[in-house]
Every structure is written in structure tokens, then in C-alpha cells.
């Protein structure tokens, strides 16, 4: 049982490294999905083209040349040759599930379910991080207000240590001359 859990962790790590954030969405590229599903990328694209009505724009979209160039320049992908010469399709979480229905193989269904679980875990991790960031922001606000109070204390101490030196009025007997 421990051995299977370890192999699943390795799969999760490799899948997470293939999830990109494009157009404010977490997506996977067609080539990476083809490898996971055990089919050729060109066959996967053929099935998508045959079933375009199952893939609305919030399930799948095609990357632009500029987006591909950005991914290559940021080393998200090694080169444009890695994509097979064509502009890749990017599948959202829902598109990944629909892709399993289009491919209709047992492996596609198993991999698709696993991918959905990984997407859900990522979403949960992001929510946890948002909570942590909120707490840090609250702590930072509290500390900054303390900084202001400490600064006021230091100013008061400086005034006590260095009182103002205004000319003092002499008291006592004054001669008439």
C-alpha cells in the first residue's frame, strides 16, 4: 500500500508541473494530456476537432503565437518544437473531464479522474494560502500600528532627554544700573 501511495505522489508532482496559468485559468496543454492518456497528440486533436461542440471556450481554447512565445521565454516549455509545430489547445479542469468522454478508453477515464482530484487539491491549497495571506496582512497592520506608537514614545523620550533651551527669565534681586 505504501508503494502505490508513493507512485501516486510522483504522478501528482509530474502533473502539477504540467499545469499552467494562462488567461487567468489553470490549464493543461494537449501534448501533455496526450502523454498522460497514452495517445498521440495528433489523435487527441483529431478527436477534439470531431467533437468541437463539447468544448466551449471555458473548457478549451487554442493558444496564440504570443502566448506560446511567452511560455518559451519563461521556460515553461523548452521550445516551440516541443509543442509539435502547431499551436496547442489548452484544456481547463472541465475540458480535461470532457476529453476523457471523447477518448472513451478506460485509461482516459482513470487519468481524467486523477487529474480532477489534483485540480481540486490545488484549489484547496490556494484557499489555504489565501487564509494565511489574510492573517499575515492582519498581523502586518497590527505591527505597523505598533511601529507608530513606538515612534511616538521615542519622540517623547527625546524631548525629555533634550529639553528645549529657551532663554530663561532671571529671578531674584536686580540692581538698578
C-alpha positions as CSV (number, residue, x, y, z in Angstrom):
1,X,0.0,0.0,0.0
2,X,2.8,2.4,0.8
3,X,4.4,1.7,-2.6
4,X,1.2,2.7,-4.5
5,X,0.9,5.9,-2.5
6,X,4.5,6.8,-3.4
7,X,3.9,6.3,-7.1
8,X,0.7,8.4,-7.0
9,X,2.7,11.2,-5.3
10,X,5.3,11.1,-8.1
11,X,2.4,11.3,-10.7
12,X,0.9,14.3,-8.9
13,X,4.2,16.1,-8.9
14,X,4.7,15.5,-12.6
15,X,1.1,16.5,-13.4
16,X,1.3,19.7,-11.3
17,X,4.4,20.7,-13.2
18,X,2.3,20.5,-16.4
19,X,-0.5,22.7,-15.2
20,X,0.0,26.3,-16.5
21,X,-1.8,29.5,-15.6
22,X,-3.0,31.1,-18.8
23,X,-5.7,33.7,-19.3
24,X,-6.4,33.6,-15.6
25,X,-7.2,29.8,-15.7
26,X,-5.3,26.7,-14.7
27,X,-4.9,24.7,-17.9
28,X,-3.1,21.7,-19.3
29,X,-1.7,21.5,-22.9
30,X,-2.9,18.9,-25.4
31,X,0.5,17.4,-25.8
32,X,0.9,16.8,-22.0
33,X,-2.6,15.3,-21.8
34,X,-1.9,13.0,-24.8
35,X,1.1,11.6,-22.9
36,X,-1.0,11.0,-19.8
37,X,-3.8,9.4,-21.7
38,X,-1.5,7.2,-23.7
39,X,-2.4,8.5,-27.2
40,X,-0.6,10.6,-29.8
41,X,-1.1,14.3,-29.6
42,X,-2.4,14.4,-33.2
43,X,-5.1,11.8,-32.4
44,X,-6.2,13.8,-29.4
45,X,-6.5,16.9,-31.5
46,X,-8.5,14.9,-34.1
47,X,-11.0,13.8,-31.5
48,X,-11.3,17.3,-30.2
49,X,-12.0,18.7,-33.7
50,X,-14.6,16.0,-34.3
51,X,-16.4,17.0,-31.1
52,X,-15.9,20.7,-31.0
53,X,-19.5,21.3,-29.7
54,X,-18.4,19.5,-26.5
55,X,-15.6,22.0,-25.9
56,X,-16.9,25.6,-25.3
57,X,-14.4,28.3,-24.7
58,X,-14.4,27.9,-20.9
59,X,-13.5,24.2,-21.4
60,X,-10.8,24.6,-24.1
61,X,-9.1,27.3,-26.1
62,X,-6.2,27.5,-28.6
63,X,-3.1,29.4,-27.5
64,X,-2.0,32.3,-29.6
65,X,1.5,32.7,-31.0
66,X,2.3,35.4,-28.4
67,X,1.2,33.1,-25.5
68,X,3.4,30.3,-26.9
69,X,6.4,32.7,-27.2
70,X,5.8,33.9,-23.6
71,X,5.8,30.3,-22.4
72,X,9.0,29.5,-24.2
73,X,10.7,32.7,-23.0
74,X,9.7,31.9,-19.4
75,X,11.0,28.3,-19.8
76,X,7.6,26.8,-19.1
77,X,8.2,24.8,-22.2
78,X,11.6,24.1,-23.6
79,X,10.9,25.2,-27.2
80,X,8.2,25.6,-29.8
81,X,9.3,22.3,-31.2
82,X,8.1,20.7,-28.0
83,X,4.6,21.5,-29.0
84,X,4.8,19.7,-32.3
85,X,4.8,22.6,-34.6
86,X,1.1,23.6,-34.1
87,X,-0.5,26.0,-31.7
88,X,-1.6,23.8,-28.8
89,X,-5.0,23.5,-27.3
90,X,-5.2,24.4,-23.6
91,X,-7.8,22.5,-21.5
92,X,-9.3,23.7,-18.3
93,X,-10.4,21.4,-15.5
94,X,-13.8,20.8,-17.2
95,X,-12.1,20.3,-20.6
96,X,-9.9,17.6,-19.1
97,X,-13.0,15.7,-17.9
98,X,-14.8,16.2,-21.3
99,X,-11.7,14.9,-23.1
100,X,-12.0,11.6,-21.2
101,X,-15.5,11.3,-22.5
102,X,-14.4,11.9,-26.1
103,X,-11.5,9.5,-25.9
104,X,-13.6,6.7,-24.4
105,X,-10.9,4.5,-23.0
106,X,-10.5,3.1,-19.5
107,X,-7.1,4.7,-19.2
108,X,-8.5,8.1,-20.2
109,X,-11.3,7.8,-17.6
110,X,-8.8,6.8,-14.8
111,X,-6.4,9.5,-15.7
112,X,-9.1,12.1,-16.0
113,X,-10.5,11.3,-12.6
114,X,-7.0,11.6,-11.1
115,X,-6.4,14.9,-12.9
116,X,-9.7,16.3,-11.5
117,X,-8.6,15.2,-8.0
118,X,-5.3,17.1,-8.5
119,X,-7.1,20.2,-9.7
120,X,-9.3,20.1,-6.6
121,X,-6.3,19.7,-4.3
122,X,-4.7,22.7,-6.0
123,X,-7.8,24.7,-5.4
124,X,-7.9,23.7,-1.7
125,X,-4.2,24.7,-1.4
126,X,-4.9,28.1,-2.9
127,X,-7.7,28.7,-0.5
128,X,-5.5,27.7,2.4
129,X,-2.8,30.1,1.2
130,X,-5.3,32.9,0.9
131,X,-6.3,32.4,4.6
132,X,-2.6,32.5,5.5
133,X,-2.1,35.7,3.5
134,X,-5.0,37.3,5.1
135,X,-3.7,36.5,8.6
136,X,-0.2,37.9,7.6
137,X,-1.8,41.1,6.3
138,X,-3.7,41.5,9.6
139,X,-0.5,40.9,11.6
140,X,1.4,43.4,9.4
141,X,-1.3,46.0,10.0
142,X,-1.1,45.4,13.7
143,X,2.7,45.6,13.7
144,X,2.6,48.9,11.7
145,X,0.3,50.5,14.2
146,X,2.7,49.3,16.9
147,X,5.5,51.0,15.0
148,X,3.7,54.3,15.0
149,X,3.2,54.0,18.8
150,X,6.8,53.1,19.4
151,X,7.9,56.1,17.2
152,X,5.7,58.4,19.4
153,X,7.3,57.0,22.6
154,X,10.8,57.7,21.2
155,X,9.9,61.2,20.3
156,X,8.6,61.8,23.8
157,X,11.8,60.3,25.3
158,X,14.0,62.6,23.1
159,X,12.1,65.6,24.3
160,X,12.7,64.6,27.9
161,X,16.4,64.0,27.3
162,X,16.9,67.2,25.4
163,X,14.6,69.8,26.8
164,X,14.1,73.0,24.7
165,X,16.7,75.6,25.6
166,X,14.6,78.8,25.6
167,X,16.1,81.9,27.4
168,X,15.1,81.8,31.0
169,X,13.9,84.8,32.9
170,X,16.2,85.6,35.8
171,X,14.6,85.5,39.2
172,X,15.9,87.3,42.3
173,X,17.4,90.8,43.1
174,X,18.2,93.0,40.1
175,X,20.5,96.1,40.5
176,X,19.1,99.4,39.2
177,X,22.1,100.2,36.9
